[in-house]
C-alpha cells in the first residue's frame, strides 16, 4: 500500500509551514481577510487548527506573512543583469517583473493586501518596503542608480502604473500579457531614457 504510506509520511516543519502559507495565499487571494476563518485555513492546508497558531501565532500574523511573500518580488540575484542596449535592458526588467506575477501575487499587488485588514499600518509598511525594493531592483536591471532617491521615487511611481497594468491583465482580462509587456516596456523606457537624466 504505497499510497497509504505516502499519505502518512510526516512533513518537516518547513514543509508544513509552506503548506499552510500556500493554502492561505489561495484563500486570501479569493476572499477578503475578514471572510476567511482559521477553520477554513486549517482545512485548506490539511492541518489541525492548532498548527496555524503554532507556526504563525494567529490569523493576522499569517495574513501579514502572506502579504510579505506576495509583495516581495524574486531577488535580483535570480536574474542575471542584462547586457546590451538600453532597450534590451528595459525589456529584460519588464520580463522579470511580469514573470514573477502569479495569480495569488497579482491579487495582493493590486487589491488584496491593501484591502485585507483595512487601514493597517503594518500592511502599509510591508507594501512600502516591497515597492522600494522593487524600484531598486528595476534600476539595477536597467543600469540606473538605485541609490538616487529621485530615481527610486520615479520608479516607485512607475510601480503604481505597473500594478494597474497587472490588474487589467490578470484580473480584468482587458489586456493580454503581450500588451501589458509593451505598455510597461515603453513607459519604463521613457522614464529611464528621458525623465531620469533630466532630474
C-alpha positions in Angstrom: 0.0 0.0 0.0 2.5 2.7 -1.1 -0.3 5.3 -1.3 -1.2 4.8 2.3 2.4 5.1 3.4 2.9 8.3 1.4 -0.2 9.8 2.9 1.1 9.2 6.4 4.6 10.5 5.7 5.5 13.2 8.2 6.4 16.6 6.8 9.2 18.7 8.2 8.3 21.9 10.0 9.4 23.9 6.9 7.3 21.8 4.6 4.3 22.1 6.9 4.7 25.9 7.2 5.0 26.1 3.4 1.8 24.1 3.0 -0.1 26.4 5.4 1.2 29.5 3.6 0.3 28.1 0.1 -3.3 27.4 1.4 -3.5 30.9 3.0 -2.3 32.6 -0.2 -5.1 30.8 -2.2 -7.8 31.7 0.3 -6.8 35.3 0.9 -6.5 35.8 -2.9 -10.1 34.7 -3.4 -11.7 36.5 -0.4 -11.0 39.4 1.9 -9.2 38.7 5.2 -12.4 39.1 7.4 -14.2 36.4 5.3 -11.6 33.7 5.8 -11.8 31.7 9.1 -9.0 29.9 10.8 -11.0 26.7 10.4 -11.1 27.2 6.6 -7.4 27.9 6.6 -6.6 24.8 8.5 -8.9 22.6 6.4 -7.3 24.0 3.1 -3.8 23.2 4.4 -4.9 19.8 5.7 -3.7 20.5 9.3 -5.2 20.9 12.7 -6.2 24.5 13.6 -3.7 24.5 16.4 -0.8 24.2 13.9 -1.8 27.6 12.5 -1.2 29.1 15.9 2.0 27.1 16.4 3.6 28.3 13.2 2.2 31.8 12.9 0.6 32.9 16.2 -2.7 34.0 14.9 -4.7 34.6 11.6 -3.4 38.2 11.3 0.3 37.1 11.6 -0.4 34.5 9.0 -2.0 37.1 6.8 0.9 39.5 7.2 3.3 36.8 6.1 1.2 36.1 3.1 1.3 39.8 2.2 5.0 40.0 2.7 5.6 37.0 0.4 3.3 38.2 -2.2 4.6 41.8 -2.2 8.3 40.9 -2.3 9.4 40.1 -5.9 12.1 37.4 -6.5 15.5 38.7 -5.7 17.6 40.3 -8.5 20.2 37.6 -7.8 17.8 35.2 -9.5 18.1 37.2 -12.7 21.4 37.8 -14.5 21.9 41.6 -15.0 21.2 42.1 -18.7 23.7 43.4 -21.1 23.1 45.2 -24.4 21.2 48.3 -25.4 19.1 50.3 -23.0 16.0 48.9 -24.8 17.2 45.3 -24.2 17.8 46.0 -20.5 14.4 47.6 -20.1 12.8 44.7 -21.9 14.6 42.3 -19.6 13.4 44.3 -16.5 9.8 44.2 -17.6 10.1 40.5 -18.5 11.5 39.8 -15.0 8.7 41.7 -13.3 5.8 40.2 -15.3 7.3 36.7 -15.0 7.2 37.0 -11.2 3.4 37.5 -11.1 1.3 34.5 -10.1 -2.5 34.8 -9.7 -2.1 35.0 -5.9 0.6 37.6 -6.1 -1.4 39.6 -8.6 -4.3 39.7 -6.1 -2.1 41.1 -3.4 -0.2 43.5 -5.6 -3.5 45.0 -6.9 -6.2 44.9 -4.3 -5.9 42.1 -1.8 -3.2 43.4 0.5 -4.4 47.0 0.6 -8.0 46.0 1.5 -7.2 42.9 3.6 -7.3 44.3 7.1 -8.4 47.9 6.5 -6.0 50.8 7.1 -3.3 48.7 8.7 0.0 50.4 9.4 1.9 47.1 9.2 0.4 46.2 5.9 1.3 49.7 4.5 4.8 49.3 5.9 5.3 45.9 4.2 4.0 47.2 0.9 6.1 50.4 1.0 9.2 48.4 1.7 8.4 46.0 -1.1 7.7 48.8 -3.6 11.0 50.5 -2.7 13.0 47.2 -3.0 11.3 46.6 -6.4 12.3 50.1 -7.5 15.9 49.5 -6.6 15.9 46.2 -8.5 14.4 47.7 -11.6 17.1 50.5 -11.5 19.8 47.8 -11.2 18.4 45.9 -14.2 18.2 49.0 -16.4 21.6 50.3 -15.4 20.2 53.2 -13.3 21.4 54.4 -9.9 19.5 52.5 -7.1 21.0 54.9 -4.5 19.5 58.0 -6.2 16.3 59.0 -4.2 14.7 60.8 -7.1 15.3 57.9 -9.4 13.8 55.5 -6.9 10.8 57.8 -6.5 10.2 57.8 -10.3 10.4 54.0 -10.5 8.1 53.7 -7.4 5.6 55.9 -9.3 6.1 53.6 -12.3 5.2 50.8 -9.9 1.8 52.3 -9.5 1.3 52.1 -13.2 2.6 48.5 -13.2 0.1 47.5 -10.6 -2.7 49.0 -12.7 -1.5 47.1 -15.7 -1.3 43.9 -13.8 -4.9 44.5 -12.7 -6.0 45.0 -16.3 -4.1 41.9 -17.4 -4.6 39.3 -14.7 -7.9 40.3 -13.1 -9.9 42.1 -15.7 -8.6 40.4 -18.8 -8.7 43.7 -20.7 -5.0 43.5 -21.7 -3.1 40.5 -22.9 0.3 39.7 -21.4 2.0 40.9 -24.6 0.1 44.2 -24.4 0.9 44.6 -20.7 4.6 43.9 -21.5 4.6 46.5 -24.3 2.9 49.2 -22.2 5.3 48.7 -19.3 8.3 48.4 -21.5 7.6 51.7 -23.4 6.7 53.5 -20.2 9.8 52.4 -18.4 12.0 53.2 -21.4 10.6 56.7 -21.5 11.3 57.2 -17.7 14.9 55.8 -18.0 15.8 57.5 -21.3 14.1 60.9 -20.9 12.9 61.5 -17.3 15.8 60.3 -15.1 18.6 62.1 -17.0 16.6 65.4 -16.6 16.2 65.1 -12.8 
